[in-house]
Amino acid sequence: MSASGRGETTDDLLAALLDGMDAALCAFDADGVITHWNREAERILGWSAAEAVGRHGFAGWAVRPADADDVQDRLMAAQDAPGRRVHEFALLTKDGGRVLVRTQSAGVPGADGKPAGVYCAFSEVHAQIDLERSIALSEALMDDASWGVVLVDVDLRPAVVNTHAARAFGAGRAALLGRPLGDLLEQGVEELEGALQHVLAEGAPPAPLELWVSVRTPEGVRRRCWRSGFLRLASPLAEEPVPLGVGWLFQDVTEGRQAELDTGQLRFRANQLHRAGRAAADCEDPTEAAAVRLDYALAGFADHALVDVLAADSGRRLVRSTPSPSGRTLTLPGPGAIPVRYENAHPALQALDRIGPVRASAPGAPGGEAAEAWARARRWPSGATHALCTVLRSRGRTVGTLTFLRGPSRPAFERADALYAEEVAARVAADLDLAGRPA
């Protein structure tokens, strides 16, 4: 290829690059004559390259006469100064309008190192301000936001995490990047991943979601409720929307939601006690009244309720009472009944000693062999995983113990559960005392 051919190819490549830029660009030689003018400059001001190239500065066509010298001096000063210069000018469009532009200009050295001209990139100020606002918003969300912000890639792994979100996960920002969500959450990961996959496929949901999750932290597992919003992220540079991932914004609302749950739970349990009291008042047999109270107490609270009454000959020997075949009454053990073989450390015996509630849970995985052995050793039904034992007391005397049991699908008993169990036990104890069972 000849030298002239290579020069033409280089000029064509340069023209293509300039025309493909998103920013408007023009260039001046050392005398201030325009040498380059791209399509974005034509779009903003309306002047074509044929009309602009060869003109001496902007005077007489792209700037007001009163501003021409100042604009020219400030632009050409860039060739004698290091770095870039930023200015704002009011330029004229071809149809006579005015547009405020922000320019970045820098000198262009020649082959001998001496100033050979200036290049000037410019854009409309409002477009530049929009860009700066977008960047400022991104930086603020990543650093100072009171919401957790996580950018999740298409593989559902955190790609960017802000400071608030890192605190919520109990780890450093860098430590969270690229890790599967299952490594960070013990429970709730399926619901979260399902929401993220839905956003990638269908778009953001119309309203925020509340997700309950259990977060693994150095201090242990924490149960949290996160009010979450999602945005599908797509590349603005692609011809068709290409998913880049999901923007996940969340706020911890655990305290408020837990307070609502506790209030609802208290209201439900108070209502159950009230209904049980009215139903028990219509029972002629006190043991039937006790069975009715336990039936109401089990709803939403436990899977099993066991009543053990004290044997007449000992203060620590417990005899199991059983429901009647109809389930309407409790069959109290008669004289000579065989006590349940509880070990000394059995929770029911501990409750007797403390005259208060005792909570216990099976070791190992819920529903596993260790849990089955744990329940079997304590003479409880198969599948019992969590227990709450409390005493039955009436007229200042201990009548026996009441044990509530939960299976592996339920959480362990908490302090609020123990208070409720004591309320139920007080009423059941009064029924059993009325039935004539000696202390």
C-alpha positions in Angstrom: 0.0 0.0 0.0 1.3 3.5 -0.9 2.0 6.1 1.7 -0.9 8.1 0.5 -3.2 5.1 0.7 -2.1 4.6 4.3 -2.8 8.2 5.0 -6.3 8.0 3.6 -7.0 4.9 5.6 -5.8 6.7 8.8 -7.9 9.7 8.0 -11.0 7.5 7.4 -10.4 5.7 10.7 -10.0 8.9 12.6 -13.2 10.3 11.0 -15.1 7.2 12.0 -13.9 7.3 15.5 -14.8 10.9 15.9 -18.2 10.5 14.4 -18.9 7.5 16.7 -18.2 9.4 19.9 -21.1 10.2 22.3 -19.5 13.6 23.1 -19.3 16.5 20.7 -15.7 17.2 19.6 -13.9 19.8 17.6 -10.2 20.6 17.1 -8.3 23.8 16.3 -4.9 24.2 14.8 -2.2 26.4 16.4 -3.8 29.5 14.6 -7.3 28.7 15.9 -8.7 27.3 12.7 -11.2 24.4 13.1 -9.8 21.2 11.7 -12.3 18.5 13.0 -16.0 18.6 13.8 -17.9 15.4 14.6 -21.6 14.4 14.3 -22.5 15.0 17.9 -21.2 18.6 17.5 -23.5 18.9 14.5 -26.4 17.4 16.5 -26.0 19.9 19.3 -25.3 23.1 17.3 -26.8 22.2 13.9 -23.7 23.1 11.9 -22.3 20.4 9.7 -18.6 19.5 9.4 -18.5 21.0 5.9 -19.8 24.3 7.4 -17.6 24.3 10.5 -14.2 23.0 9.3 -11.9 25.8 8.1 -13.5 28.6 10.1 -11.4 30.7 12.4 -12.8 30.0 15.8 -16.5 30.5 16.7 -16.6 34.2 15.9 -19.4 35.3 13.6 -21.4 32.0 13.5 -21.4 29.9 16.7 -21.0 32.6 19.4 -22.2 36.1 20.0 -19.8 38.8 18.8 -19.5 40.2 22.3 -18.3 36.8 23.6 -16.1 35.7 20.7 -12.8 37.0 21.8 -13.2 35.7 25.4 -14.3 32.3 24.2 -11.4 32.0 21.7 -8.8 33.1 24.2 -9.9 30.7 26.9 -10.0 27.8 24.4 -6.6 28.4 22.8 -5.0 29.0 26.3 -5.2 25.2 26.8 -2.4 24.6 24.3 0.1 26.4 26.6 -1.1 24.9 29.9 -0.7 21.3 31.2 -3.8 19.1 31.8 -7.4 19.9 30.8 -9.3 23.1 31.1 -13.1 23.1 31.9 -15.3 26.0 30.9 -18.9 26.8 30.3 -19.9 28.8 27.3 -23.2 29.9 25.6 -22.9 28.9 22.0 -25.3 29.7 19.1 -27.1 27.0 17.1 -27.6 27.2 13.4 -31.3 28.2 13.8 -30.3 31.1 16.0 -31.0 29.5 19.4 -28.6 29.5 22.4 -27.3 26.4 24.2 -25.1 26.3 27.3 -22.3 23.9 26.9 -19.6 22.6 29.2 -16.2 22.2 27.5 -13.1 20.2 28.3 -10.1 21.4 26.2 -6.4 20.3 26.2 -3.4 21.1 24.0 -2.2 18.9 21.2 1.6 18.7 20.8 3.2 18.4 17.5 5.9 16.0 16.4 8.5 18.4 17.7 6.8 18.7 21.0 5.6 22.2 20.5 1.9 23.2 20.7 0.1 22.3 17.5 -3.4 23.1 18.4 -6.3 22.3 20.8 -9.0 19.7 21.0 -12.3 20.6 22.7 -14.9 18.1 23.8 -18.3 19.6 24.8 -21.8 18.6 25.9 -25.0 20.4 26.9 -24.8 21.4 30.5 -28.1 19.8 31.4 -26.9 16.5 30.0 -23.6 16.8 31.9 -25.5 17.7 35.1 -27.7 14.6 34.6 -24.6 12.4 34.3 -23.0 14.0 37.4 -26.2 13.5 39.3 -26.4 9.8 38.3 -22.8 9.4 39.4 -23.4 11.3 42.7 -26.5 9.1 43.4 -24.6 5.9 42.8 -21.8 7.0 45.1 -24.2 8.1 47.8 -26.1 4.8 47.6 -22.9 2.9 47.9 -21.6 4.8 50.9 -24.1 6.9 52.8 -27.5 5.4 52.2 -29.7 4.4 55.2 -30.9 1.5 53.0 -28.9 -1.6 52.2 -28.0 -1.7 48.5 -26.7 -4.8 46.8 -26.0 -5.1 43.1 -26.5 -8.8 42.2 -25.1 -10.3 39.0 -27.0 -12.7 36.7 -25.5 -15.6 38.7 -27.2 -14.2 41.8 -24.0 -13.3 43.5 -23.3 -9.9 45.1 -21.2 -7.7 42.8 -21.4 -4.4 44.7 -22.4 -4.0 48.4 -22.8 -0.7 50.2 -21.8 0.0 53.8 -25.3 -0.4 55.3 -25.8 -3.8 53.6 -22.4 -5.1 54.8 -23.4 -4.2 58.4 -26.7 -6.0 57.9 -24.8 -9.2 56.8 -22.3 -8.8 59.6 -19.2 -8.9 57.2 -16.9 -6.6 55.3 -17.9 -5.3 51.9 -15.1 -7.1 50.0 -15.8 -10.4 51.9 -19.4 -10.5 50.5 -18.5 -10.1 46.8 -19.0 -13.1 44.5 -20.3 -15.4 47.3 -23.5 -17.4 46.8 -26.4 -16.1 48.9 -26.7 -19.5 50.5 -23.3 -18.8 52.2 -24.7 -15.7 53.8 -28.2 -16.7 54.8 -29.2 -19.8 56.7 -32.9 -19.4 56.0 -34.9 -17.4 53.5 -32.4 -17.8 50.6 -34.9 -19.7 48.5 -37.4 -16.8 48.7 -34.8 -14.2 48.0 -33.3 -16.1 45.0 -36.8 -16.6 43.7 -37.5 -12.9 43.8 -34.2 -12.1 42.1 -34.9 -14.6 39.3 -38.4 -13.2 38.8 -36.9 -9.7 38.4 -34.4 -10.9 35.9 -37.1 -12.7 33.8 -40.1 -10.5 34.3 -39.0 -7.2 35.8 -39.4 -5.5 39.1 -42.5 -6.4 41.3 -45.1 -3.6 41.6 -44.5 -3.1 45.4 -41.8 -3.8 47.9 -41.6 -7.3 49.5 -41.0 -8.3 53.1 -38.6 -11.2 53.4 -37.8 -13.0 56.6 -34.2 -14.3 56.6 -31.7 -15.8 59.0 -28.3 -14.2 58.6 -25.1 -16.0 59.5 -22.9 -13.5 61.5 -19.8 -14.0 63.6 -22.1 -13.5 66.7 -24.5 -16.3 65.5 -27.6 -16.6 63.4 -29.9 -13.6 63.5 -33.6 -13.6 62.3 -34.4 -10.4 60.4 -37.2 -9.0 58.3 -36.0 -7.0 55.3 -38.4 -4.8 53.4 -37.0 -5.2 49.9 -37.3 -3.4 46.5 -35.8 -4.7 43.3 -34.8 -3.1 40.0 -33.7 -5.0 36.8 -30.4 -3.6 35.5 -29.9 -3.5 31.8 -26.9 -2.2 29.8 -27.6 1.3 28.2 -25.0 0.6 25.5 -26.6 -2.5 24.0 -29.1 -2.3 21.1 -31.5 -4.6 22.9 -31.8 -4.6 26.7 -29.2 -7.0 28.1 -29.7 -7.9 31.8 -26.7 -7.0 33.9 -28.2 -8.1 37.1 -30.6 -6.8 39.8 -30.4 -3.8 42.1 -31.7 -4.9 45.5 -32.5 -2.3 48.1 -33.6 -3.3 51.6 -34.4 -1.9 55.0 -34.5 -3.7 58.3 -38.0 -3.6 59.7 -37.6 -6.5 62.1 -38.5 -4.5 65.3 -41.7 -3.2 63.8 -42.8 -6.4 62.3 -41.9 -8.4 65.4 -43.9 -6.1 67.5 -46.9 -6.6 65.2 -46.5 -10.3 65.3 -46.2 -10.3 69.1 -49.3 -8.1 69.4 -51.2 -10.4 67.1 -50.0 -13.5 69.0 -51.0 -12.0 72.4 -54.4 -11.1 71.0 -54.9 -14.6 69.6 -53.8 -16.4 72.8 -55.9 -14.1 75.0 -58.9 -14.9 72.8 -58.1 -18.7 73.1 -58.0 -18.5 76.9 -61.3 -16.6 76.9 -63.0 -19.2 74.6 -61.6 -22.0 76.5 -62.9 -20.6 79.8 -66.4 -20.2 78.4 -66.3 -23.8 77.0 -64.9 -25.2 80.2 -67.7 -23.5 82.2 -70.3 -25.7 80.5 -68.4 -29.0 81.4 -69.9 -30.9 84.3 -66.7 -33.1 84.6 -63.6 -31.1 85.7 -61.4 -33.5 83.7 -63.4 -32.7 80.6 -62.9 -29.0 81.3 -59.1 -29.6 81.6 -59.2 -31.5 78.2 -61.1 -28.6 76.6 -58.6 -26.0 77.9 -55.7 -28.1 76.5 -57.4 -28.5 73.2 -57.8 -24.7 72.8 -54.2 -24.1 74.0 -52.7 -26.4 71.4 -54.1 -24.4 68.5 -51.1 -22.7 66.9 -48.9 -23.3 69.9 -47.8 -27.0 70.1 -48.3 -30.4 68.7 -48.8 -32.4 71.9 -49.7 -31.7 75.5 -48.9 -34.2 78.3 -50.3 -34.1 81.8 -48.4 -35.8 84.6 -49.9 -35.8 88.1 -48.1 -36.5 91.4 -48.4 -39.9 92.9 -49.9 -39.9 96.4 -46.9 -41.5 98.0 -44.1 -39.2 96.8 -43.5 -35.6 96.0 -41.4 -36.4 92.8 -43.1 -39.4 91.3 -45.2 -38.5 88.3 -47.9 -40.6 86.8 -49.0 -40.0 83.2 -52.7 -39.2 82.6 -54.1 -40.1 79.3 -57.0 -38.8 77.1 -60.2 -40.8 77.1 -61.0 -42.7 73.9 -63.2 -39.8 72.8 -60.6 -37.3 73.6 -63.1 -35.2 75.6 -61.7 -36.0 79.1 -58.5 -36.8 80.8 -58.3 -40.2 82.5 -56.6 -39.6 85.8 -54.5 -42.5 87.2 -55.9 -44.4 90.1 -54.2 -45.7 93.2 -51.3 -48.0 92.5 -50.6 -46.6 89.0 -47.1 -47.0 87.8 -45.1 -43.7 87.7 -43.4 -42.7 84.5 -39.7 -43.6 84.5 -38.2 -40.2 84.2 -34.5 -39.7 84.7 -33.3 -37.3 87.4 -32.5 -34.6 84.9 -35.8 -34.8 83.1 -37.3 -31.4 82.3 -40.5 -32.3 84.0 -38.7 -33.1 87.2 -36.6 -29.9 86.8 -39.9 -27.9 86.6 -41.0 -29.5 89.8 -37.9 -28.5 91.6 -37.9 -25.0 90.3 -41.7 -24.6 90.5 -41.4 -22.8 87.2 -41.2 -23.5 83.4 -38.3 -25.4 81.8 -37.5 -25.3 78.1 -35.5 -27.9 76.2 -34.7 -28.7 72.6 -33.2 -31.9 70.9 -29.6 -31.8 69.8 -28.5 -32.1 66.2 -30.6 -31.6 63.1 -34.4 -31.5 63.6 -36.0 -34.8 62.9 -32.7 -36.6 62.9 -31.7 -39.8 64.7 -30.3 -37.8 67.6 -33.6 -36.0 68.0 -35.5 -39.2 67.9 -33.3 -40.7 70.6 -33.7 -37.6 72.7 -37.5 -37.8 72.6 -37.5 -41.5 73.3 -35.2 -41.2 76.3 -37.6 -38.7 77.9 -40.7 -40.8 77.3 -42.1 -38.4 74.8 -43.9 -39.1 71.4 -41.7 -39.7 68.4 -40.9 -36.5 66.5 -40.8 -34.3 69.6 -38.1 -31.7 69.1 -38.9 -28.9 71.4 -40.3 -29.1 74.9 -41.8 -26.8 77.5 -42.5 -28.1 80.9 -44.3 -26.2 83.7 -45.9 -27.1 87.0 -49.6 -27.5 87.8 -50.3 -25.7 91.0 -53.6 -25.0 92.8 -54.4 -23.6 96.2 -50.7 -23.4 97.0 -50.0 -27.0 96.2 -48.3 -28.7 93.3 -50.7 -31.0 91.4 -48.3 -32.2 88.7 -46.7 -31.0 85.5 -47.9 -30.0 82.1 -45.6 -30.5 79.0 -46.1 -29.0 75.6 -44.1 -30.5 72.7 -43.4 -29.2 69.2 -42.1 -31.1 66.2 -39.2 -30.3 63.9 -41.2 -27.9 61.7 -41.8 -25.5 64.5 -39.4 -23.1 66.3 -38.1 -23.7 69.8 -40.2 -22.3 72.7 -39.4 -18.8 73.8 -40.0 -16.8 77.0 -43.3 -15.5 75.8 -44.4 -19.1 75.2 -43.5 -20.0 78.8 -45.7 -17.2 80.1 -48.6 -18.5 78.1 -48.0 -22.1 79.2 -48.1 -20.9 82.9 -51.5 -19.3 82.2 -52.9 -22.5 80.8 -51.3 -24.6 83.5 -53.0 -22.5 86.2 -56.4 -23.2 84.8 -55.8 -26.9 84.1 -54.4 -27.3 87.7 -57.6 -25.8 89.1 -59.7 -28.3 87.1 -57.6 -31.3 88.3 -57.8 -30.1 91.8 -61.5 -29.8 91.5 -61.6 -33.4 90.2 -60.4 -34.4 93.7 -56.8 -35.5 92.8 -54.8 -35.2 96.1 -51.6 -33.2 96.1 
